[in-house]
Amino acid sequence: MTRTLLAFLLLAFTYLPSQGQVSPINKKATPETRNLYTNLKRLSQKGIMFGHQDALAYGVGWKYEPGRSDVKEVVGEYPAVVGWELGHLELNKPMNLDSVPFQKMREYAQEVYAKGGLNTFSWHLNNPVDPAKTSWDAADSTIRHLFQDKNAMKRYKSWLDGLAGFMKSLKGPNGELIPLVFRPFHEHTGSWFWWGRKHCSPEEYKQMWRFTVDYLRKKKANNLLFAYSTDRFTSREDYLERYPGDDYVDIVGFDIYHRPPADPAQLAQANQNYIKEARQMVETLRQIGQEKNKVWTLSETGLETLPQADWWTNILSPIVQDAGLSYVMVWRNARTDHYYAPYPGQKSAEDFKVFYRNPKVFFLDKVAKERLYAPTTQDKLGSRK
């Protein structure tokens, strides 16, 4: 190889885009949102953030008590990621479908941001063609009918207007828009929602996704990162069947819950099967995330009522460890028969403390030190050029 050719190749590789250099799909994203995306990618190379749905709003045996969190009461620290639900915002109701008032949700999201954590939002919206139907009411061809029905489309646009307004009402102490992860039309590889696999074609799903993203951009909701989140999938092709395109997705993720059999004799094998299948999905997601230079997450998971005392270290940890995932989030603690994070005295609480002490698992305090919304050193150097 000649010196000239060698010098050329070295120069070329010097200016190849790094896997760490990422930016949101929205070219008009706020500075804080751009910083968040870069830092999510950077932090995922160090470890995984832990999240909990509705963590600050309520827990087992309590509601709306300032400073409380079941997770905090077990390990002394808040989760790094908090999930929120926007369902019923489209109906102009004062509280969401889980009875969390939207004003309180706004205050909690501001608190999470002020503490240095991450907010993520799902949206179990009613059917825009027939608003009396919920997300779970089976309705074939809703998306096709939506784009054919001017009145239904007008209704859906008004819902998006309200959603954009709520997202833009979430502001930090200096009036800046709080960056958020928005995860619409999730679990679409299943068919329990009207946007699910059996109720629309892949092209219809993509059309719905792209229209929604474009509309929210037009409404200047420039603080959103868009997360594409399937349920269980069997292959790379299955995962990407309804993927709307790299220009429409910031974060790739999936949801998978642990539902072991009631028969104790079957439990050990079922647990191993769950770990193996979930880890295979994580590895497929890692490949997709690396190829597309996206952030990847395990956006929902959990074992209801946590009857297995070692679930955190012997079930969840093998699935998420050293996988490059940005965060893993468990579902909400609604009542004594429906919770996914431990509370003081719960059977898995001691094992959760061991999980918490894993140096590669990040709760709020460690994440706050990483300053998710601040520019990286590299960004600062670039801005001086």
DRENDO-1510 file (C-alpha; in Angstrom, 1 decimal, always signed):
<recs>
REC; n; res; u; v; w
REC; 1; MET; +0.0; +0.0; +0.0 .
REC; 2; THR; +1.4; +3.4; -1.0 .
REC; 3; ARG; +1.9; +6.1; +1.6 .
REC; 4; THR; -0.6; +8.3; -0.4 .
REC; 5; LEU; -3.3; +5.7; -0.2 .
REC; 6; LEU; -2.6; +5.0; +3.4 .
REC; 7; ALA; -2.9; +8.7; +4.3 .
REC; 8; PHE; -6.2; +8.9; +2.4 .
REC; 9; LEU; -7.7; +6.0; +4.2 .
REC; 10; LEU; -6.6; +7.3; +7.6 .
REC; 11; LEU; -8.2; +10.7; +6.7 .
REC; 12; ALA; -11.4; +9.0; +5.6 .
REC; 13; PHE; -11.7; +7.0; +8.8 .
REC; 14; THR; -11.0; +10.1; +10.8 .
REC; 15; TYR; -14.2; +11.7; +9.4 .
REC; 16; LEU; -16.5; +8.7; +9.4 .
REC; 17; PRO; -19.5; +9.5; +11.7 .
REC; 18; SER; -19.0; +7.9; +15.1 .
REC; 19; GLN; -21.7; +5.6; +16.6 .
REC; 20; GLY; -21.7; +8.1; +19.5 .
REC; 21; GLN; -22.6; +11.0; +17.3 .
REC; 22; VAL; -26.4; +11.0; +17.1 .
REC; 23; SER; -29.1; +13.6; +16.7 .
REC; 24; PRO; -32.9; +13.6; +16.9 .
REC; 25; ILE; -35.0; +13.1; +13.7 .
REC; 26; ASN; -36.4; +16.6; +14.3 .
REC; 27; LYS; -33.9; +19.1; +12.9 .
REC; 28; LYS; -35.6; +21.8; +15.0 .
REC; 29; ALA; -35.3; +19.9; +18.2 .
REC; 30; THR; -34.5; +22.1; +21.2 .
REC; 31; PRO; -30.9; +22.3; +22.4 .
REC; 32; GLU; -31.9; +20.4; +25.6 .
REC; 33; THR; -33.6; +17.7; +23.5 .
REC; 34; ARG; -30.6; +17.3; +21.3 .
REC; 35; ASN; -28.4; +17.1; +24.3 .
REC; 36; LEU; -30.6; +14.4; +25.9 .
REC; 37; TYR; -30.4; +12.2; +22.8 .
REC; 38; THR; -26.6; +12.4; +22.7 .
REC; 39; ASN; -26.4; +11.7; +26.4 .
REC; 40; LEU; -28.8; +8.8; +26.3 .
REC; 41; LYS; -26.6; +7.2; +23.7 .
REC; 42; ARG; -23.4; +8.0; +25.7 .
REC; 43; LEU; -24.8; +6.8; +29.0 .
REC; 44; SER; -26.0; +3.5; +27.5 .
REC; 45; GLN; -22.4; +2.6; +26.9 .
REC; 46; LYS; -21.8; +2.8; +30.7 .
REC; 47; GLY; -24.9; +1.0; +32.0 .
REC; 48; ILE; -28.7; +0.9; +32.0 .
REC; 49; MET; -31.2; +3.4; +33.7 .
REC; 50; PHE; -34.0; +1.9; +35.7 .
REC; 51; GLY; -37.6; +3.3; +35.3 .
REC; 52; HIS; -41.0; +2.9; +36.9 .
REC; 53; GLN; -44.4; +3.9; +35.5 .
REC; 54; ASP; -46.2; +6.7; +37.6 .
REC; 55; ALA; -43.5; +6.4; +40.2 .
REC; 56; LEU; -44.1; +9.7; +41.9 .
REC; 57; ALA; -47.9; +9.8; +41.7 .
REC; 58; TYR; -48.9; +6.7; +43.7 .
REC; 59; GLY; -47.8; +3.4; +45.1 .
REC; 60; VAL; -49.2; +0.4; +47.0 .
REC; 61; GLY; -51.3; +2.0; +49.7 .
REC; 62; TRP; -50.8; +5.7; +48.9 .
REC; 63; LYS; -51.6; +8.4; +46.4 .
REC; 64; TYR; -50.3; +11.9; +45.7 .
REC; 65; GLU; -48.1; +12.3; +48.7 .
REC; 66; PRO; -45.1; +14.7; +47.9 .
REC; 67; GLY; -41.7; +13.1; +48.0 .
REC; 68; ARG; -43.0; +9.5; +48.0 .
REC; 69; SER; -42.0; +6.6; +45.7 .
REC; 70; ASP; -42.2; +2.9; +46.4 .
REC; 71; VAL; -38.8; +2.5; +44.7 .
REC; 72; LYS; -37.3; +5.3; +46.9 .
REC; 73; GLU; -38.7; +3.8; +50.0 .
REC; 74; VAL; -37.0; +0.5; +49.3 .
REC; 75; VAL; -33.5; +1.7; +48.1 .
REC; 76; GLY; -33.4; +5.3; +49.2 .
REC; 77; GLU; -33.4; +6.7; +45.7 .
REC; 78; TYR; -35.9; +7.6; +42.9 .
REC; 79; PRO; -35.9; +5.7; +39.6 .
REC; 80; ALA; -34.0; +7.5; +36.8 .
REC; 81; VAL; -36.9; +7.2; +34.4 .
REC; 82; VAL; -40.5; +7.8; +35.1 .
REC; 83; GLY; -43.3; +6.8; +32.7 .
REC; 84; TRP; -46.6; +8.7; +32.3 .
REC; 85; GLU; -49.8; +7.9; +30.4 .
REC; 86; LEU; -51.7; +10.4; +28.2 .
REC; 87; GLY; -54.9; +8.4; +27.6 .
REC; 88; HIS; -58.1; +10.6; +27.9 .
REC; 89; LEU; -56.1; +13.8; +27.2 .
REC; 90; GLU; -57.8; +13.6; +23.8 .
REC; 91; LEU; -61.2; +13.5; +25.4 .
REC; 92; ASN; -60.4; +16.8; +27.3 .
REC; 93; LYS; -60.8; +15.0; +30.7 .
REC; 94; PRO; -59.1; +16.4; +33.7 .
REC; 95; MET; -57.4; +13.1; +34.5 .
REC; 96; ASN; -56.0; +10.2; +32.6 .
REC; 97; LEU; -57.4; +6.7; +32.2 .
REC; 98; ASP; -55.4; +5.7; +35.4 .
REC; 99; SER; -57.0; +8.6; +37.3 .
REC; 100; VAL; -53.9; +10.8; +37.5 .
REC; 101; PRO; -54.9; +14.4; +37.1 .
REC; 102; PHE; -53.0; +16.0; +34.1 .
REC; 103; GLN; -52.1; +19.0; +36.2 .
REC; 104; LYS; -50.4; +16.7; +38.8 .
REC; 105; MET; -48.7; +14.8; +35.9 .
REC; 106; ARG; -47.3; +18.1; +34.6 .
REC; 107; GLU; -46.0; +19.0; +38.1 .
REC; 108; TYR; -44.4; +15.5; +38.5 .
REC; 109; ALA; -42.8; +15.6; +35.1 .
REC; 110; GLN; -41.3; +19.0; +35.9 .
REC; 111; GLU; -40.0; +17.5; +39.2 .
REC; 112; VAL; -38.4; +14.5; +37.4 .
REC; 113; TYR; -36.7; +16.9; +35.0 .
REC; 114; ALA; -35.5; +19.3; +37.8 .
REC; 115; LYS; -34.0; +16.3; +39.6 .
REC; 116; GLY; -32.1; +15.3; +36.4 .
REC; 117; GLY; -34.3; +12.3; +35.4 .
REC; 118; LEU; -36.1; +11.3; +32.2 .
REC; 119; ASN; -39.8; +11.4; +31.4 .
REC; 120; THR; -41.4; +9.0; +28.9 .
REC; 121; PHE; -45.1; +9.1; +27.8 .
REC; 122; SER; -47.4; +6.5; +26.3 .
REC; 123; TRP; -50.8; +7.2; +24.8 .
REC; 124; HIS; -53.7; +4.7; +25.0 .
REC; 125; LEU; -55.9; +7.0; +22.9 .
REC; 126; ASN; -59.5; +6.3; +22.2 .
REC; 127; ASN; -60.6; +5.4; +18.6 .
REC; 128; PRO; -60.6; +8.6; +16.5 .
REC; 129; VAL; -63.2; +7.2; +14.1 .
REC; 130; ASP; -65.5; +6.1; +17.0 .
REC; 131; PRO; -64.4; +8.0; +20.2 .
REC; 132; ALA; -66.7; +5.9; +22.4 .
REC; 133; LYS; -64.3; +3.0; +21.8 .
REC; 134; THR; -61.1; +2.7; +23.9 .
REC; 135; SER; -57.7; +1.5; +22.7 .
REC; 136; TRP; -58.6; -2.0; +23.7 .
REC; 137; ASP; -61.9; -2.2; +21.8 .
REC; 138; ALA; -61.4; -4.3; +18.6 .
REC; 139; ALA; -62.0; -2.2; +15.5 .
REC; 140; ASP; -60.7; -3.3; +12.2 .
REC; 141; SER; -59.4; -0.8; +9.6 .
REC; 142; THR; -59.6; +2.2; +11.9 .
REC; 143; ILE; -56.6; +3.8; +10.3 .
REC; 144; ARG; -57.9; +3.3; +6.7 .
REC; 145; HIS; -61.3; +4.8; +7.7 .
REC; 146; LEU; -59.5; +7.7; +9.5 .
REC; 147; PHE; -57.8; +8.8; +6.3 .
REC; 148; GLN; -61.0; +8.4; +4.3 .
REC; 149; ASP; -63.2; +10.3; +6.8 .
REC; 150; LYS; -62.8; +14.1; +6.9 .
REC; 151; ASN; -64.7; +14.4; +10.1 .
REC; 152; ALA; -62.7; +11.7; +11.8 .
REC; 153; MET; -59.4; +13.3; +10.6 .
REC; 154; LYS; -60.5; +16.7; +11.8 .
REC; 155; ARG; -61.2; +15.1; +15.2 .
REC; 156; TYR; -57.8; +13.4; +15.3 .
REC; 157; LYS; -56.0; +16.6; +14.4 .
REC; 158; SER; -57.7; +18.3; +17.3 .
REC; 159; TRP; -56.5; +15.5; +19.5 .
REC; 160; LEU; -53.0; +16.1; +18.3 .
REC; 161; ASP; -53.4; +19.8; +18.9 .
REC; 162; GLY; -54.3; +19.1; +22.5 .
REC; 163; LEU; -51.4; +16.7; +22.9 .
REC; 164; ALA; -48.9; +19.1; +21.4 .
REC; 165; GLY; -50.2; +21.8; +23.7 .
REC; 166; PHE; -49.7; +19.6; +26.7 .
REC; 167; MET; -46.2; +18.6; +25.7 .
REC; 168; LYS; -45.3; +22.3; +25.2 .
REC; 169; SER; -46.7; +23.2; +28.5 .
REC; 170; LEU; -44.0; +21.1; +30.2 .
REC; 171; LYS; -41.4; +23.7; +30.9 .
REC; 172; GLY; -38.3; +23.9; +33.0 .
REC; 173; PRO; -37.3; +26.7; +35.5 .
REC; 174; ASN; -35.9; +28.9; +32.7 .
REC; 175; GLY; -39.0; +28.5; +30.5 .
REC; 176; GLU; -37.3; +25.8; +28.3 .
REC; 177; LEU; -39.3; +23.0; +27.0 .
REC; 178; ILE; -38.7; +19.8; +28.9 .
REC; 179; PRO; -37.4; +17.0; +26.6 .
REC; 180; LEU; -39.6; +13.9; +26.6 .
REC; 181; VAL; -39.7; +10.5; +25.1 .
REC; 182; PHE; -43.1; +10.0; +23.3 .
REC; 183; ARG; -44.1; +6.3; +22.6 .
REC; 184; PRO; -47.3; +6.2; +20.6 .
REC; 185; PHE; -49.0; +3.2; +19.0 .
REC; 186; HIS; -47.0; +0.7; +21.0 .
REC; 187; GLU; -47.2; -3.1; +21.2 .
REC; 188; HIS; -48.5; -3.1; +17.7 .
REC; 189; THR; -47.1; -6.6; +17.0 .
REC; 190; GLY; -50.0; -7.8; +19.2 .
REC; 191; SER; -53.6; -7.2; +18.3 .
REC; 192; TRP; -55.2; -5.9; +21.6 .
REC; 193; PHE; -55.2; -2.3; +20.4 .
REC; 194; TRP; -57.1; -0.9; +17.4 .
REC; 195; TRP; -53.7; -0.1; +15.8 .
REC; 196; GLY; -52.5; -3.7; +16.3 .
REC; 197; ARG; -51.3; -6.2; +13.7 .
REC; 198; LYS; -54.6; -7.8; +12.9 .
REC; 199; HIS; -56.5; -4.5; +12.6 .
REC; 200; CYS; -54.3; -2.6; +10.0 .
REC; 201; SER; -51.8; -3.3; +7.3 .
REC; 202; PRO; -48.1; -2.5; +7.7 .
REC; 203; GLU; -48.5; +0.4; +5.3 .
REC; 204; GLU; -51.5; +1.8; +7.2 .
REC; 205; TYR; -49.6; +1.6; +10.4 .
REC; 206; LYS; -46.6; +3.4; +8.8 .
REC; 207; GLN; -49.0; +6.1; +7.4 .
REC; 208; MET; -50.5; +6.7; +10.8 .
REC; 209; TRP; -47.1; +7.0; +12.5 .
REC; 210; ARG; -45.6; +9.3; +9.9 .
REC; 211; PHE; -48.7; +11.6; +9.8 .
REC; 212; THR; -48.6; +11.9; +13.6 .
REC; 213; VAL; -44.9; +12.7; +13.8 .
REC; 214; ASP; -45.2; +15.2; +10.9 .
REC; 215; TYR; -48.2; +16.9; +12.5 .
REC; 216; LEU; -46.5; +17.3; +15.9 .
REC; 217; ARG; -43.4; +18.7; +14.2 .
REC; 218; LYS; -45.7; +21.2; +12.5 .
REC; 219; LYS; -47.1; +22.1; +15.9 .
REC; 220; LYS; -43.6; +22.8; +17.0 .
REC; 221; ALA; -43.5; +20.2; +19.7 .
REC; 222; ASN; -39.7; +20.3; +19.4 .
REC; 223; ASN; -39.1; +18.6; +22.7 .
REC; 224; LEU; -40.1; +15.1; +21.7 .
REC; 225; LEU; -38.0; +12.0; +21.0 .
REC; 226; PHE; -40.2; +9.4; +19.2 .
REC; 227; ALA; -39.9; +5.8; +20.5 .
REC; 228; TYR; -41.0; +2.9; +18.3 .
REC; 229; SER; -42.0; +0.1; +20.6 .
REC; 230; THR; -43.3; -3.4; +19.6 .
REC; 231; ASP; -44.5; -6.2; +21.8 .
REC; 232; ARG; -43.0; -9.7; +21.3 .
REC; 233; PHE; -41.3; -10.3; +18.0 .
REC; 234; THR; -39.7; -13.3; +16.4 .
REC; 235; SER; -37.0; -11.9; +14.1 .
REC; 236; ARG; -35.4; -8.8; +12.7 .
REC; 237; GLU; -37.9; -8.9; +9.8 .
REC; 238; ASP; -40.8; -9.2; +12.2 .
REC; 239; TYR; -39.6; -6.2; +14.3 .
REC; 240; LEU; -39.1; -4.0; +11.2 .
REC; 241; GLU; -42.3; -5.0; +9.4 .
REC; 242; ARG; -44.1; -1.8; +10.4 .
REC; 243; TYR; -41.1; +0.4; +11.1 .
REC; 244; PRO; -41.9; +3.8; +9.6 .
REC; 245; GLY; -38.3; +4.7; +8.6 .
REC; 246; ASP; -35.2; +6.1; +10.2 .
REC; 247; ASP; -36.4; +9.7; +9.6 .
REC; 248; TYR; -39.4; +9.0; +11.9 .
REC; 249; VAL; -37.9; +7.1; +14.8 .
REC; 250; ASP; -35.4; +8.2; +17.5 .
REC; 251; ILE; -35.6; +5.2; +19.9 .
REC; 252; VAL; -36.2; +1.6; +19.1 .
REC; 253; GLY; -37.6; -0.6; +21.9 .
REC; 254; PHE; -40.0; -3.4; +22.8 .
REC; 255; ASP; -42.3; -4.4; +25.6 .
REC; 256; ILE; -42.4; -7.9; +27.1 .
REC; 257; TYR; -43.9; -9.1; +30.4 .
REC; 258; HIS; -43.0; -12.2; +32.4 .
REC; 259; ARG; -46.1; -14.4; +32.9 .
REC; 260; PRO; -44.9; -17.6; +34.4 .
REC; 261; PRO; -47.2; -20.7; +34.8 .
REC; 262; ALA; -49.0; -21.3; +38.1 .
REC; 263; ASP; -47.6; -24.9; +38.3 .
REC; 264; PRO; -44.4; -24.8; +40.4 .
REC; 265; ALA; -43.1; -27.8; +38.6 .
REC; 266; GLN; -43.0; -25.9; +35.4 .
REC; 267; LEU; -41.6; -22.7; +36.8 .
REC; 268; ALA; -37.8; -23.2; +36.5 .
REC; 269; GLN; -38.0; -24.2; +32.8 .
REC; 270; ALA; -40.5; -21.4; +32.0 .
REC; 271; ASN; -38.2; -18.9; +33.6 .
REC; 272; GLN; -35.2; -20.1; +31.5 .
REC; 273; ASN; -37.3; -19.9; +28.4 .
REC; 274; TYR; -38.4; -16.4; +29.2 .
REC; 275; ILE; -34.8; -15.2; +29.8 .
REC; 276; LYS; -33.6; -16.9; +26.6 .
REC; 277; GLU; -36.4; -15.4; +24.4 .
REC; 278; ALA; -36.2; -12.0; +25.9 .
REC; 279; ARG; -32.4; -11.9; +25.6 .
REC; 280; GLN; -32.7; -13.0; +22.0 .
REC; 281; MET; -35.0; -10.0; +21.3 .
REC; 282; VAL; -32.6; -7.7; +23.1 .
REC; 283; GLU; -29.7; -8.9; +21.0 .
REC; 284; THR; -31.8; -8.4; +17.8 .
REC; 285; LEU; -32.7; -4.9; +19.0 .
REC; 286; ARG; -29.0; -4.2; +19.7 .
REC; 287; GLN; -28.1; -5.1; +16.1 .
REC; 288; ILE; -30.9; -2.9; +14.8 .
REC; 289; GLY; -29.9; +0.0; +17.0 .
REC; 290; GLN; -26.3; -0.2; +16.1 .
REC; 291; GLU; -27.0; -0.4; +12.4 .
REC; 292; LYS; -29.4; +2.5; +12.4 .
REC; 293; ASN; -27.4; +4.5; +15.0 .
REC; 294; LYS; -30.4; +4.7; +17.3 .
REC; 295; VAL; -30.9; +4.5; +21.1 .
REC; 296; TRP; -32.5; +1.2; +22.2 .
REC; 297; THR; -34.6; +0.4; +25.3 .
REC; 298; LEU; -36.7; -2.3; +27.0 .
REC; 299; SER; -39.6; +0.1; +27.2 .
REC; 300; GLU; -42.0; -2.0; +29.4 .
REC; 301; THR; -41.5; -5.2; +31.4 .
REC; 302; GLY; -42.2; -6.7; +34.7 .
REC; 303; LEU; -43.7; -9.6; +36.8 .
REC; 304; GLU; -47.1; -8.7; +38.3 .
REC; 305; THR; -47.0; -8.8; +42.2 .
REC; 306; LEU; -43.4; -10.1; +42.1 .
REC; 307; PRO; -44.0; -13.5; +43.6 .
REC; 308; GLN; -40.4; -14.6; +42.8 .
REC; 309; ALA; -38.1; -13.3; +45.5 .
REC; 310; ASP; -35.0; -13.3; +43.2 .
REC; 311; TRP; -36.7; -11.8; +40.1 .
REC; 312; TRP; -34.4; -8.8; +39.8 .
REC; 313; THR; -31.1; -10.5; +39.9 .
REC; 314; ASN; -31.9; -13.9; +38.4 .
REC; 315; ILE; -34.6; -13.0; +35.8 .
REC; 316; LEU; -34.3; -9.3; +34.8 .
REC; 317; SER; -30.5; -8.9; +35.1 .
REC; 318; PRO; -29.5; -11.6; +32.6 .
REC; 319; ILE; -31.9; -10.1; +30.1 .
REC; 320; VAL; -30.6; -6.5; +30.3 .
REC; 321; GLN; -26.9; -6.7; +31.4 .
REC; 322; ASP; -24.3; -5.4; +29.0 .
REC; 323; ALA; -26.8; -5.1; +26.3 .
REC; 324; GLY; -26.4; -1.4; +25.4 .
REC; 325; LEU; -30.0; -0.7; +26.5 .
REC; 326; SER; -30.6; +2.9; +27.5 .
REC; 327; TYR; -33.2; +2.1; +30.1 .
REC; 328; VAL; -35.6; -0.6; +31.3 .
REC; 329; MET; -39.0; +0.4; +32.7 .
REC; 330; VAL; -41.4; -1.7; +34.9 .
REC; 331; TRP; -45.1; -1.0; +35.0 .
REC; 332; ARG; -47.0; +0.8; +37.7 .
REC; 333; ASN; -47.8; +0.1; +41.4 .
REC; 334; ALA; -51.6; +0.5; +41.3 .
REC; 335; ARG; -52.8; -1.7; +44.2 .
REC; 336; THR; -52.0; -4.8; +46.2 .
REC; 337; ASP; -52.9; -7.2; +43.3 .
REC; 338; HIS; -51.4; -5.1; +40.5 .
REC; 339; TYR; -47.8; -3.8; +41.0 .
REC; 340; TYR; -44.4; -4.3; +39.3 .
REC; 341; ALA; -41.9; -2.6; +41.6 .
REC; 342; PRO; -41.3; -3.7; +45.2 .
REC; 343; TYR; -42.4; -1.7; +48.2 .
REC; 344; PRO; -41.1; -2.0; +51.8 .
REC; 345; GLY; -41.5; -5.5; +53.1 .
REC; 346; GLN; -42.5; -6.9; +49.7 .
REC; 347; LYS; -41.1; -10.4; +48.9 .
REC; 348; SER; -38.5; -9.2; +46.3 .
REC; 349; ALA; -37.4; -6.0; +48.1 .
REC; 350; GLU; -34.1; -7.4; +49.4 .
REC; 351; ASP; -33.2; -8.8; +45.9 .
REC; 352; PHE; -34.1; -5.4; +44.5 .
REC; 353; LYS; -31.6; -3.8; +46.8 .
REC; 354; VAL; -28.9; -6.1; +45.3 .
REC; 355; PHE; -30.1; -5.1; +41.8 .
REC; 356; TYR; -29.8; -1.5; +42.8 .
REC; 357; ARG; -26.2; -1.9; +44.0 .
REC; 358; ASN; -25.1; -3.2; +40.6 .
REC; 359; PRO; -22.7; -0.5; +39.4 .
REC; 360; LYS; -24.1; -0.7; +35.9 .
REC; 361; VAL; -27.7; +0.0; +36.9 .
REC; 362; PHE; -28.4; +3.7; +37.2 .
REC; 363; PHE; -31.1; +5.2; +39.5 .
REC; 364; LEU; -31.7; +9.0; +39.7 .
REC; 365; ASP; -28.7; +10.2; +41.7 .
REC; 366; LYS; -26.1; +8.7; +39.4 .
REC; 367; VAL; -28.0; +9.9; +36.3 .
REC; 368; ALA; -28.4; +13.4; +37.7 .
REC; 369; LYS; -24.6; +13.6; +37.8 .
REC; 370; GLU; -24.4; +12.7; +34.1 .
REC; 371; ARG; -26.4; +15.9; +33.3 .
REC; 372; LEU; -28.7; +14.5; +30.6 .
REC; 373; TYR; -29.8; +17.9; +29.3 .
REC; 374; ALA; -26.4; +19.5; +29.2 .
REC; 375; PRO; -24.1; +19.6; +26.1 .
REC; 376; THR; -21.3; +17.0; +26.1 .
REC; 377; THR; -17.6; +18.1; +26.1 .
REC; 378; GLN; -17.5; +17.2; +22.4 .
REC; 379; ASP; -20.5; +19.4; +21.7 .
REC; 380; LYS; -18.9; +22.3; +23.6 .
REC; 381; LEU; -15.7; +22.0; +21.6 .
REC; 382; GLY; -17.7; +21.8; +18.4 .
REC; 383; SER; -19.6; +25.0; +19.2 .
REC; 384; ARG; -16.3; +26.9; +19.6 .
REC; 385; LYS; -15.2; +26.2; +16.0 .
</recs>
